[in-house]
Amino acid sequence: MIDETCEKKHCPEHKHKQALIDKLLENNISIAELATLSPLVNEKDLANILQHIYDLNEKDILSLAALTGLMAMFDNNKNNRRNDRFTKKITKDFRDDPRNKVVLAEGDSWFNYPVILTDVIDALSMDKSLAVYSLAKGGDWLLNMLTGRKYVEELSVLHPDFFLISGGGNDIVGARRLAAIVQPLTAQNEYEKNPWAKKLKENADTRFIGFDDVKFRAGAAYLSKDFFALLMFFHLQFFFLMNGILNGGRSGESKFPGIAILTQGYDYPIPSTSKNFGWNPLKWYIPFVRLFLGHGTWLKIPLEIRGIYKSEIQRQVMYAMIFLFNEMMIETGAALNKIKPGSVFHIDSRGSIGDDGWTDELHAQPPHFINTGKVFSFCIHDAEHQHKNASYGHVYVVTDILKKFKL
């Protein structure tokens, strides 16, 4: 354990930690070194890493992560309505029935799409045996969730049975940042230089997710060293967040000994600038969302800025990114389950939305969000019976669960 009072320039432990961070940023860190670094980082280290990846200062990070104006108002209004329902439900002897569960959700627009769409938490809240309190904000950064620490306050107040987290997407795609983590095709294949990313692929259970190795390798060749630094940075962030909840961080004493955590990792998006104008009264919201809420600016335009113009290649790049992001989440959960078995579960949405199920570049149409919410609910009730020894494994693949259990 590193003494937090130790000054970096005088402390060998801090120097060692900084050396590992430098290797991470250069995509030159070994699997063993990343495992050593994971439990050592704090909020300040995480902010510094992100600043280096995106060449941002702390003020820029906080301002970019903050929602303002109408979007912030819509976010707050939706959470206020949800949390009013939470209060009404939980004050009516809700916790007297052991089948009922209290859930705290922190996350981004998959958990809080502030206008029009039914999102994952809306769907989960339809389960009468679950009382769901939401802190999620559309557009929120994972680092902002960590530094804001609102979830810590609510954990202490609510003592939930389950904590849900969805984050990382906005860190990648907001404000055209995607252009900063891809590169034109060159002889320097950064994926081949990263043993940890290669291990993620080797460990992947591809039985249910329709993995396409040709597509993955084609897309991975366009990922820059900053993408792999960001991927490992996400691992550090999620480990920091979940280890703090489950094990009390470095103290080793959790305030929430019975809690379990559910994560999720998105489906493969389709870069597009098409506004999808056409007459379909059942999907009237699609052209509205695409016209006014950023469609095309998250994925397609940043890829084109970097000279990646062909639609097929753009989809391959996103395929490789989302594949590795999900596998990073699965690996992080597995590492924490070694410390505390049956404490982390991952909802794997890969392949669940398909080509025709998107509202815009990043968000599913309501039926697909509802399906993902059903699998979250299934996992919560299933995990209750296998809390100490997750017989199904800690990964719940949406397409597999929907089919197998006819949800």
PEJOVEN-V739009 format. One record per residue. OMEGA is omega in radians with two decimals (* if undefined). Layout:
[[OMEGA] [OMEGA]]
This chain:
[[3.14] [3.09] [-3.07] [3.13] [-3.07] [3.07] [-3.05] [-3.01] [-3.14] [-2.96] [3.14] [-3.13] [3.11] [3.10] [3.11] [3.11] [-3.14] [3.10] [3.10] [3.09] [3.11] [3.12] [3.07] [-3.11] [3.13] [-3.09] [-3.03] [-3.07] [-3.13] [3.10] [-3.13] [-3.14] [3.10] [3.09] [3.09] [-3.08] [-2.99] [-3.09] [-3.04] [-2.98] [3.05] [-3.09] [-3.13] [3.09] [-3.11] [3.11] [3.14] [3.13] [-3.12] [3.10] [-3.14] [-3.11] [-3.06] [-3.11] [3.13] [2.97] [-3.03] [3.13] [3.12] [-3.13] [-3.10] [-3.12] [3.12] [-3.10] [-3.05] [3.03] [-3.13] [3.00] [-3.05] [-3.10] [3.10] [3.13] [3.12] [3.10] [-3.09] [-3.14] [-3.12] [3.11] [3.13] [3.12] [3.12] [-3.03] [2.96] [3.10] [3.08] [-3.09] [3.13] [-3.11] [-2.99] [3.14] [-3.13] [3.10] [-3.04] [-3.04] [3.07] [3.13] [-3.09] [3.10] [3.12] [-3.09] [3.06] [-3.04] [3.02] [-3.10] [3.04] [-3.13] [-3.02] [-3.00] [2.98] [3.09] [3.09] [2.98] [-2.83] [3.13] [2.95] [-2.91] [2.88] [-3.08] [-3.06] [-3.10] [3.02] [-3.12] [-3.13] [-3.11] [3.09] [3.09] [-3.04] [-3.13] [3.14] [2.98] [-2.98] [3.07] [-3.01] [2.96] [-2.98] [3.11] [3.05] [3.13] [-3.05] [3.07] [3.06] [3.14] [3.11] [3.07] [-3.11] [-3.08] [3.10] [3.04] [3.09] [-3.13] [3.13] [3.12] [-3.09] [3.03] [-3.12] [-3.14] [-2.96] [-3.01] [-3.06] [3.04] [-3.10] [3.04] [-3.12] [-3.14] [3.02] [-3.10] [3.10] [-3.09] [-3.12] [3.07] [-3.11] [-2.87] [-3.12] [3.06] [3.08] [-3.10] [3.12] [3.14] [-3.10] [-3.05] [3.00] [-3.13] [2.98] [-3.12] [-3.13] [3.11] [-3.10] [-3.13] [-3.05] [3.10] [-3.11] [-3.14] [-3.02] [-3.08] [-3.13] [3.10] [3.11] [3.08] [3.09] [-3.14] [-3.12] [-3.10] [-3.03] [3.02] [-3.01] [-3.08] [-2.97] [-2.96] [3.07] [-3.03] [3.13] [-3.06] [-3.13] [3.13] [-3.13] [-3.09] [3.10] [-3.14] [-3.10] [-3.13] [-3.14] [-3.11] [-3.07] [3.10] [3.12] [3.05] [-3.10] [3.00] [3.13] [3.12] [3.11] [3.06] [3.06] [3.10] [3.13] [-3.13] [-3.11] [3.09] [3.14] [-3.10] [-3.02] [3.09] [3.10] [3.14] [-3.00] [-2.98] [3.14] [-3.12] [-3.11] [3.13] [3.14] [-3.12] [-3.13] [3.02] [-3.03] [-2.97] [-3.09] [-3.01] [2.98] [-3.07] [3.04] [3.09] [3.05] [-2.98] [3.02] [3.02] [-3.11] [-3.10] [-3.11] [3.08] [-3.06] [2.96] [-3.13] [3.11] [3.05] [3.07] [-3.08] [-3.02] [3.01] [-3.03] [-3.14] [-3.13] [-3.10] [-3.04] [-3.04] [3.11] [3.11] [-3.13] [-3.08] [-3.12] [-2.95] [-2.93] [2.91] [-3.11] [-3.14] [-3.09] [-3.09] [-3.00] [-2.95] [-3.09] [3.07] [3.09] [3.11] [3.08] [-3.14] [3.07] [3.10] [-2.94] [-3.04] [-3.10] [-3.13] [3.13] [3.10] [3.13] [3.10] [3.12] [-3.13] [3.09] [-3.13] [-3.13] [-3.05] [3.05] [-3.11] [3.11] [3.12] [-3.13] [3.04] [3.12] [-3.14] [3.13] [-3.14] [3.09] [3.13] [3.13] [3.14] [3.09] [3.04] [3.11] [-3.11] [-3.03] [3.07] [-3.06] [-3.10] [3.12] [-3.11] [3.06] [-3.01] [-3.07] [-3.08] [3.10] [-3.04] [-3.08] [3.11] [-3.07] [-2.98] [-3.04] [-3.06] [2.97] [3.07] [-3.06] [-2.98] [-2.93] [-3.14] [2.94] [-3.02] [-3.13] [-3.13] [3.01] [3.13] [3.11] [3.10] [3.08] [3.10] [-3.13] [3.00] [-3.14] [3.11] [-3.14] [-3.13] [-3.11] [3.11] [-3.11] [3.13] [-3.08] [-3.08] [-2.97] [-3.08] [-3.13] [-3.01] [-3.04] [3.12] [-2.99] [-3.09] [3.13] [3.10] [-3.10] [-3.01] [-3.10] [-3.12] [-3.10] [3.14] [-3.12] [-3.03] [-3.06] [3.05] [-3.14] [*]]
